[in-house]
Amino acid sequence: MLDYQKLSSRYAVRRLGDADIDEILALCRENTQFYAYCQAQPTKEQVQSDLRLLPPGVARADKYYLGFYQGNTLIAVMDLVDGYPEKSTAFIGFFMMKKALQGQGLGSAIIEETAAYLKATGKTAIRLAIDKDNPQSNHFWKKNGFLVCKEVERDGWTVLVAEKAL
């Protein structure tokens, strides 16, 4: 079990649930570029599905859909899975910053602190998938030390599986 409140020394971190869907949706709707590359629009149903979506073989207790708060303002959302695809790895299924705060290094700081905490718990890597055609996502994750391992085609969509060694 992760002590997710230790993922950030700068922000309050809490688990998000159904009561937070409107707040999550508002943050997602600000990020039109991300959704343009996904060829989708954020909806309540999609957010609700993401809150519950689990990779194969992962227990509900190992999924952390988290909000990072500056005061009462949700500034970032992270879907973090402990022990996937291997026990020594954590998987970030989704990470999004409040649009007005992007480009200031805050997202990178969150990822840096998350990586440091996960390393302290014994994790050896963080894995995630990047939309191959989204230059903003590609730049962000590569800048934060994630290296592409392979390309995967899924329903006509190419994702880059990337990993950061801890």
VOGU-3710 file (C-alpha; in Angstrom, 3 decimals, decimal comma):
1> mldyqklssr> 0,000/0,000/0,000  1,368/3,395/-0,974  1,218/6,368/1,365  0,110/8,604/-1,492  0,215/11,753/0,640  4,020/11,431/0,486  3,987/11,914/-3,292  4,314/15,670/-2,846  5,782/18,006/-0,265  4,340/21,027/-2,104
11> yavrrlgdad> 0,721/19,996/-2,600  -1,992/18,214/-0,683  -2,661/14,849/-2,328  -5,897/12,952/-1,942  -7,719/10,080/-3,556  -10,426/11,145/-5,971  -13,786/9,463/-6,438  -17,277/9,925/-7,832  -17,857/13,086/-5,782  -14,920/14,697/-7,624
21> ideilalcre> -15,993/13,927/-11,194  -17,110/17,486/-12,019  -13,833/18,920/-10,721  -11,770/16,371/-12,689  -13,851/17,004/-15,789  -13,313/20,776/-15,546  -9,530/20,286/-15,400  -9,639/17,870/-18,341  -11,808/20,160/-20,479  -9,162/22,902/-20,210
31> ntqfyaycqa> -6,664/20,654/-21,994  -8,069/20,719/-25,507  -4,728/19,859/-27,163  -4,471/16,540/-25,323  -7,974/15,517/-26,332  -7,471/16,638/-29,934  -4,697/14,045/-30,264  -6,835/11,405/-28,541  -9,658/12,250/-30,943  -12,039/12,316/-27,975
41> qptkeqvqsd> -13,678/14,761/-25,618  -13,723/14,325/-21,847  -17,110/13,313/-20,470  -18,489/12,419/-17,061  -18,838/8,817/-18,222  -15,213/8,688/-19,374  -13,949/10,143/-16,071  -16,117/7,729/-14,092  -14,765/4,836/-16,174  -11,161/6,008/-15,621
51> lrllppgvar> -11,740/6,097/-11,853  -12,546/2,364/-11,955  -10,399/1,089/-14,843  -7,853/-1,507/-13,732  -5,117/-3,274/-15,683  -5,389/-7,076/-15,789  -4,510/-8,765/-12,514  -4,427/-5,543/-10,456  -6,380/-5,295/-7,211  -8,568/-2,215/-6,619
61> adkyylgfyq> -6,425/-1,350/-3,564  -3,383/-0,903/-5,837  -4,994/1,824/-7,972  -4,633/5,431/-6,851  -6,597/8,046/-8,797  -5,182/11,141/-7,158  -5,696/14,874/-7,048  -2,911/17,339/-6,270  -4,289/20,453/-4,588  -2,903/23,928/-4,102
71> gntliavmdl> -5,213/25,189/-1,381  -8,700/24,239/-2,588  -7,710/24,197/-6,268  -7,183/20,928/-8,123  -3,991/21,526/-10,097  -3,177/18,000/-11,296  -4,683/14,547/-11,648  -2,675/11,312/-11,638  -3,833/7,738/-12,142  -1,126/5,650/-10,461
81> vdgypeksta> -1,091/1,859/-10,291  1,219/0,165/-7,792  2,947/-3,024/-8,930  2,077/-3,012/-12,632  3,128/-4,540/-14,943  5,606/-6,042/-12,463  5,652/-5,738/-8,661  8,788/-3,574/-8,867  7,138/-1,100/-11,252  4,513/1,627/-10,874
91> figffmmkka> 2,348/2,622/-13,836  1,050/6,118/-14,538  -2,129/5,632/-16,532  -2,958/9,336/-16,731  -1,396/12,624/-15,675  -2,767/16,059/-16,408  -1,953/19,535/-15,111  -4,279/22,497/-14,897  -3,823/24,308/-18,223  -2,978/27,702/-16,691
101> lqgqglgsai> -0,098/26,141/-14,718  1,543/24,220/-17,557  5,009/25,227/-18,701  6,104/26,394/-15,241  7,862/23,211/-14,126  5,130/22,246/-11,654  4,204/19,016/-13,454  7,858/18,010/-13,666  8,228/18,713/-9,938  5,261/16,441/-9,184
111> ieetaaylka> 6,751/13,670/-11,332  10,172/14,137/-9,697  8,730/13,870/-6,182  6,562/10,906/-7,195  9,625/9,126/-8,596  11,646/9,828/-5,440  8,891/8,464/-3,197  8,369/5,370/-5,345  12,111/4,682/-5,326  12,119/4,970/-1,519
121> tgktairlai> 9,387/2,294/-1,388  11,571/-0,094/-3,405  10,161/0,469/-6,875  12,768/0,247/-9,631  10,832/1,845/-12,502  7,807/3,884/-13,568  6,093/2,953/-16,818  3,484/4,752/-18,898  2,103/5,078/-22,422  2,403/8,222/-24,536
131> dkdnpqsnhf> 0,299/9,091/-27,577  2,916/8,909/-30,338  1,445/11,859/-32,258  1,108/14,283/-29,319  4,234/16,486/-29,318  3,386/18,117/-25,958  3,100/14,746/-24,166  6,192/13,371/-25,906  8,265/16,379/-24,881  7,027/16,361/-21,272
141> wkkngflvck> 7,722/12,692/-20,592  11,078/12,616/-22,392  12,145/15,769/-20,520  11,309/13,925/-17,301  13,606/11,003/-18,106  11,194/8,495/-19,643  12,703/6,408/-22,430  10,599/4,750/-25,103  10,746/0,928/-24,902  8,405/0,043/-27,745
151> everdgwtvl> 5,499/1,133/-29,936  2,112/-0,520/-29,587  -0,792/-0,275/-32,049  -4,193/-0,228/-30,389  -7,428/0,345/-32,327  -5,645/2,401/-34,998  -3,849/4,463/-32,367  -0,091/4,217/-31,760  1,229/4,572/-28,227  4,799/4,652/-27,062
161> vaekal> 5,469/2,545/-23,993  8,026/4,486/-21,963  9,845/3,805/-18,733  11,927/5,689/-16,226  14,435/3,726/-14,168  14,477/4,704/-10,493
//
